[in-house]
Each structure stands twice: as C-alpha cells, then as structure tokens.
Amino acid sequence: MTSGEAHAAPQPPASAGGSLEVTPSAVKRIRVLLAKEGISTEVGGLRLGVKGGGCSGLSYAIGFDAKPRETDNIFTFDGVHVFVDPKSFVYLKGMTLDYEETLMRQGFNFLNPNSTRSCGCGSSFSV
C-alpha cells in the first residue's frame, strides 16, 4: 500500500490524529481520470466528501478540483492529491479508498472504519 503524506491546511481542525489511505489501484485510476478531465496532477486532485442523504443517512461524494480550497486536508499518494474538507474528514478519517475492476464490478470502494452500517450499493453509510 502506498502511504499518504498529509499536508497541513491553514486551519485543519479535523485532521489531527487521523489519516486517509488510497490504494495503488485507486491512485492509478485517479491519475487516468484526472488526465481525462484535463486537470493537472501538480495542483489539482480528487475531492472526497460526505453529504446528507442516501438510504443509510450519509452518502460519499467524489469529484475533481483544479486546486484545493483553503481549509482542505490535502493528502498525496504517489503524486496524486486527494482533497477533503474538514467537515467530511470527521467521517472519512481512517478510511481507505480502493478501486476494483473485475468482470462483475468496476468502481471505487470506500473502506470506512467509521461506518456502522452501509447500503448494498456501497455509496451510502451511517455512523
């Protein structure tokens, strides 16, 4: 597993005492998707978040940003940046993002130790 290096954001109150992991297969896929989106890996990256809703109460949000926000927690894995806002980091602290590509399934997997229950689709959870 590639270890991530957390970069301190100006005011990251939620980042103390926790981290986030991204597997090599997820890093590889993120790099491909950033290139397709035309986003530079030098400054831009994948944005992970949490929003209310979904069948279990909270849903994972995933997207791309050309640059981090001022208060983001920034993690770097093999040259790929992952941005997480402080409120979402409370729910994502300790999580591992994986990417799976099989004959039956293709997509990101959220392996979240904070989740007490999740739905069958894997994109909704509760704490």
C-alpha positions in Angstrom: 0.0 0.0 0.0 1.2 3.5 -0.8 1.3 5.6 2.3 -0.1 9.1 2.1 1.5 12.2 3.3 -0.8 14.8 4.8 -0.1 18.4 4.0 -1.3 20.9 6.6 -4.1 23.2 5.6 -4.2 26.6 7.1 -6.9 25.6 9.7 -7.5 21.9 9.6 -9.1 21.2 13.0 -10.4 17.8 12.0 -7.1 16.5 10.6 -5.4 16.0 13.9 -5.0 12.3 14.8 -6.2 10.7 11.6 -5.3 9.9 8.1 -6.7 8.6 4.8 -5.3 5.9 2.6 -5.6 5.4 -1.1 -4.5 2.0 -2.7 -2.2 1.8 -5.7 -5.1 0.7 -7.9 -7.1 3.7 -6.9 -4.2 6.1 -7.4 -3.7 4.7 -10.9 -7.4 5.2 -11.8 -7.5 8.7 -10.3 -4.5 9.6 -12.4 -6.3 8.4 -15.6 -9.5 10.3 -14.7 -7.6 13.5 -13.9 -6.0 13.3 -17.3 -9.4 12.8 -19.0 -10.7 15.8 -17.2 -7.7 17.9 -18.2 -6.8 18.6 -14.6 -3.1 18.8 -13.7 -1.8 16.5 -11.0 0.6 19.2 -10.0 -2.1 21.3 -8.4 -5.5 19.5 -8.9 -6.8 16.3 -7.5 -9.6 14.1 -6.4 -12.2 15.6 -4.0 -13.7 13.2 -1.4 -16.6 14.3 0.7 -19.7 13.3 2.6 -23.2 14.7 2.1 -26.5 14.0 3.8 -28.9 11.6 2.1 -28.8 8.1 0.7 -30.5 5.1 2.0 -28.3 4.9 5.1 -28.2 8.6 6.0 -24.9 9.8 4.6 -23.5 9.5 1.1 -20.0 9.6 -0.3 -19.3 12.5 -2.7 -16.5 12.1 -5.2 -15.3 14.6 -7.9 -12.4 16.6 -9.2 -11.0 20.0 -8.4 -8.4 22.1 -10.3 -7.0 23.2 -6.9 -7.6 22.7 -3.2 -9.7 25.0 -1.0 -8.0 27.0 1.7 -9.3 24.8 4.6 -8.9 21.4 2.8 -7.0 18.5 4.3 -4.6 17.5 1.4 -3.2 14.0 1.1 -0.7 13.0 -1.6 -0.3 9.4 -2.8 2.4 8.8 -5.5 2.0 12.3 -6.9 -1.9 12.3 -6.8 -3.6 14.8 -4.5 -6.8 14.0 -2.6 -8.7 16.9 -1.1 -11.1 16.5 1.9 -13.0 19.4 3.6 -12.7 19.5 7.4 -16.4 18.6 8.0 -16.2 15.5 5.7 -12.9 14.4 7.2 -14.7 13.8 10.5 -16.5 10.9 8.8 -13.6 9.8 6.4 -10.7 9.8 8.9 -9.1 6.3 8.7 -10.8 5.4 5.5 -9.2 3.5 2.6 -10.2 4.3 -0.9 -9.7 1.4 -3.3 -10.5 0.8 -6.9 -11.8 -2.5 -8.2 -12.1 -3.6 -11.8 -13.5 -7.1 -12.4 -15.9 -8.7 -14.8 -18.7 -8.1 -12.3 -17.9 -4.7 -11.0 -15.9 -1.6 -11.7 -15.5 1.4 -9.4 -14.2 2.9 -6.2 -14.7 1.1 -2.9 -14.9 3.1 0.4 -13.5 1.0 3.2 -14.6 3.2 6.1 -14.0 2.1 9.7 -16.3 4.9 10.9 -19.3 3.4 9.1 -21.6 1.3 11.3 -24.0 0.4 8.5 -23.9 0.7 4.8 -26.3 0.0 1.9 -25.9 -2.6 -0.8 -24.6 -0.1 -3.3 -21.7 0.9 -1.1 -22.2 4.7 -1.6 -24.3 5.3 1.4 -23.5 4.8 5.1 -24.3 5.8 8.7 -22.1 6.4 11.7 
